[in-house]
Amino acid sequence: MKRRLFLAAAPFALLLSSPRPARSEEVVRKVGRVVIRAELAQAFPGGVIVVRLGGTRLGGAWALLEGWRAPFYPDRGGPRALVPVPVSAEPGAATLGIELASRHGEQRLVVPVQIAARSYPQRDVLLGPTAADLLARAEVAHDARRLLGYLRTESKTPAPGPLAAPVAGEGDGFGELRASALAQEVESRVDALSGERHRGLDYGLPAGTPVRAPGAGAVLFAGALALAGETVVIDHGQGVVSVLHHLSRLDVRAGDAVGSGQPVGLSGDTGLAAAPLLQWRVYLHGVAVDPRALVAVLG
């Protein structure tokens, strides 16, 4: 959920004074007994920053970037936060905020990080012949709000395990600014989030291709949405949620537990899809990120 911007000038904030760091794979800062490690290998617009804490017992902790707040969860290497980098983020120097809560009160720390550049093209898309009718359907707004509720799921356990693409081949299209003669707003009408950059990876493949769960988790939703077609939403835990759009058949139901790689349906061209494909989206704390970035950091 989007929160207020982190203000480094707050009277209880502790600014870690250092020059702007050169781009590196990791930034390490120590303040008192607290050690902060920010892993930046996937720190680009649409990517993920992995932040780990060490050296102290915490009552609660959160990381903040670009106004978004990501909680720390227990992990084998110490408390870990998976921090989404919004696709709208500007590359270059950025501020990573850390909020720590303990019995002694609240402390706020600031860590300077670098966001790598990542260019996303603009593409004109041709929607199918029924697109205008679908976009005009009364349930579109309801579907988007319903989907948004699932995307903001924060299950404390289990920790998300490894993710893998739900079908073979290379997906593309994440982050593209897409334009259509039929509609200026499509993405925001699918998930009720702002912005029109494409949220998922598209895999062009024949209809009826088996689609697998990208990782273990619980099925939050399995059903039809006006624009996204037959859809499966899987909660992988701790704010990581996969969405599979445009299926032709669903083989799971809401409430099912699924294992990594388990078949969940068949690809298709339902909803706004102009041709058979599978679209895979991953949302981290309600922010769409490039699924490949989470594949990389989750192993």
N, C-alpha and C positions, 0 to 999 in steps of 0.2 A: 504494500500500500504506500502511496506517495505521502511523504511527510514533509515537515518544514525543512528548509535548508539549514545545514549545520553552520552555526556562527562561531567562528574561531575567536571572536572578540569577547565572548561571554566571560564574565569575571572569574568563573571557576574553570575556564579552559586552560590547558597547559600546552603552549606552542612549542613543538620540538624544533628548535632553531637549527637550520642547516641550509646550505645552498640548494637550489633546485637540482635534483639528482639527474645524472645522465641515464638514458634508457638502459635498464638492466633487467635481468630475470627476477630479481628479488630485492626488496628494500627491507632492511632490518633496523628497528629503532628500539632503544631501551630507555625506559623512564622509571627510575627507582627499581623496583623488583619486576616490573612488567616488561616483557619482551614482545614486540609486535613484528611479525614476519608477513610481508605482503608479497605474494607470488604474482608476477606480472607477465608471465609467458602468454596469457590469453587476454591481456588488458588492451582492448581496442574497442571502438564503438560497436556494440552488439556482442561484446565478449564478457569475460568473468575475471574478477580478481579474487584469489583465495587468500584469506587472512587468518593467521594463526596467532594465538596468545599463549604465553608461557610465563612462569615465574610467580604466579599469585593465584589465590583462590578467589573466584568471582561469584557474586550473587546473581549477576546478569550482565550481559554485554551485547553491544550492537555496533555494527559498522555502517557508516553513512557515506554515500557518494551521489552527487548530482541530485540531492534531495530525496533519495531512496534509502530505506533503512533495512538492513539485513541482520537478523539475529545470529549470535554465535550458538553453536550446538556442540555437545561433547563429541570428541573424536579421539582416535588412538594417539595422535600427535599433539593433543591439547585442544582446547576450544577452537572451533573452526567456523568461519563465516564465508559463505559463497556470495560474493557481492556482484550483482549485475551491473554491467556498464551499458547504459541505454544507448541504442543505436544513434540517438540524437546528440550524444556527447561530443564535445570538441576535442580533437587530438591535442596533445601537448601536456603542459603541467596541470595537475589537478590536485585536489585536496581530499584525502581519505580521512574521515572523522571516526573516532573510536569513543564510544560511551561505555563507561564501566560503572556498575552499581555494586556497592558492598555495604556492610553494616556501618562503615565509616562515612557513607555518603556517596555522592555521584562525582565522577571525574570524567573530564573530556580531554582527549588527546587529538593531535592533528599530525598526520603523516603526509608529506608531499610525495606524490607518485607521478609517473608519466603514462599517458594514454597514447598508444601507438596509432599512427594514421591507418585508416582502412577506407578505401574508396568503394562506393556502391553505385552502380550505373542506374540510369533511368531507362525504362522499357515501356513501350506501348503494347498493350495487351488487347486481344480480341476476345470479348466475352461471347458465350454461346447465344443461340437465338432466343432462349427462354430467360436470359439474364434480366431483361427489363421487368418481366413479370415477377421474377424472384425478388428483385430489389424493392418492388412496390408492395410486397406482402406485409400484412399488418403485424405478423409475428416476428419480423426481423429485429426490432428493438428489444422485444422480450427475450429472444434467443441470445442476443449479445449480452444482456445483463445477467442472464442465467449462466452463460459460459464464464463471464468475468468472475462470478462467485466461486466457481471451481478453480479458476486460475490463481486465486489468492489463498488457496489451501496451505496451511502451515502445520503439517503433522510432525510433532517433535521426534517421533520414532516411526519407522526405523531410519537409520542414515541411508541416503541414496547410494546404491551400489553402482557398478560400472554401467554405462549406457552404450548402446550400439545402434547403428542405423536399422530401421525396421524392415528394410528391403535391401536387396543387392543393388550396386550401382552408385553413381555419384549424384547427389542432389544439388540443386542450385537455386538461386533466386533470393536467398535471405538478404534483407536490407535494401533490395531494389526499390526505387521510387517508381511505382507503376501508374500509368495513365490509361484511361479508357474513354472512348467517346460516349459511352453510356452513363458513366458515373464518375464523379470526382472523388467520392469517398466510398471505399469498399472495405479496407482493412478495419477502420474504426467501427464499421457497422457489423463486423463479424464478432469482435470481442469487447466492444465498448471502451477500448483504450484510445488515447489520442495518437495522432500521427498516421501517416499513410505509407510508411516503408513496410515492405513485405515482411511478415513475421516468421515465415517458415522456409523449409527446404522442399522443393518440388522434385519428385522422382517420376519421370515419364516412363511408363511401363504398361503392358497390356492389362486390360480389365480382367479381374479374376486372379491376379497375382496374390499369393498369400502374404499377409502383413503380420509381422511379429511385434510383440511388446518390446520397446527399446530397452527396458530394464524391468526389474521386479517392482511390484507395487500393487496398489488397490485401484480398481476401476471406479471412478467417481461418476462417470456418465457414459452411456452407450445409447445412442439414438440419433434421430434426424434433426438437423438444423437447416433452416431455410436456405442460407447462403453457403454454409460449409458442407451440406449434405450429411450422409451417414458418418457419424463422428464417435470416436472413443477418446475419453480423457482418463489418463492414468496418473495417480499420485505416487511419486517415487519416494516421498518423504522429505521433510525439512525444506519445504518451499520449492521443490523441483517437480514440475508437472509437465507431462508430455500430452500433446494433442495430435490425433491422427484424423485428417479430414478426407472427404470425398470417397469414402469406401462404398462398395456395392453390396457388401454383406457384413453383418456383425456377428461374431461368434462368442461374445462375452456380454455380461449384463452388469449394471451398476451393483457394486458390492462384492464382485468377484475379486479374489486374489489371483494375480498372474505372476508367473515366473519370467525371468529374462529370456527372450526368444520365443515365448509361447505364442502360437497363432491367435490373433484377435479378430481377424476378418479378412476380407478380400478387397483389393483396390478397385476403383471404379471411376465414374465421372459424375457423381451426384452433386447437387448444389450448383455453384457457379463454375465448376470445372468445364472448360471448353473441350477437353480431351481426356482420355483415361490417364490418371496419375495418382500418386500418393503424396499428400502434403504432411510433413512432420514439423510440428512446432514444439519448442520447449520454452516454458515460462519459469523464471527464477524469481521468487517472491513477487509474482505478478508482473514481471518485466520480461518481454520477449527477448531472448538471446539466441545467438547462432548455436544450433544444437551441437555443431562440431566443437565448439569451445568447451561445452560441458563434457562431451566425450573425452576430450583431452585431459581435463582436470580430474575427472572421476575415475579414469583408468579403464 
